Amino acid sequence: MARGVDAEQQHPMAEQVKEYQARSKQAWATASFFSSTSASTAGSSWVEVLLVICELALYALLVFACIAFYFRSIGIALSFTCISALLYLCMRLTKEERKHKKSKQRMLLPLSM
């Protein structure tokens, strides 16, 4: 027994640290204009892939809106702009929710980290 810590208590903490390090190593960098950081710290998941696809769709909608403005189709351009604004809002809410969930998960880790 080392300073009042059982070997049984130390083993799960060591496994939890190993899992945390494994998740950190699997970080998937997303070069995103809209993200607050350039690299994600939770492994790649289908939600992150979906967010990247949504960002590409957002860029495409903005380009189509500019083209519609060029050809003086104001209604179509405004509809593309509104759709892209809604898509951007949904993406930001999803990212904030995932960030909040990750911070909650980090709070469960031992303070020695």
Phi, psi and omega in degrees: 000124182252106177055042173082008180254123179289155176294331179292325179284327183288324183298311178297326178294321179295320178294322179294321178294318179298319178296320179296317179293323179295319178295323180291325179290334182272020182299140183244115183284129175242114178279091187240136178289327187269348183280152181283335175235156183274345180230138179273144183259353176260146186306169181291139179219172183292334179291319179293321176296319178296322178294322178294319178296321177295323177296319177296321176295323178297315177300317180297317178298321179292323176295316179296325177295319178296319178296319179295321176297322180298319180272011175061036173259080188296319181298315180293319180296318179293323178293319175298321180294318179295318179297318180292326177294318177295320178296319178297317179297317178297320179296317181295319179296319179296317180295319179295320179296318179293322178295319178296319180295321178294320180292325175297319181293323179293330180293339179281344180286158180295153183290344180290347180283000000 
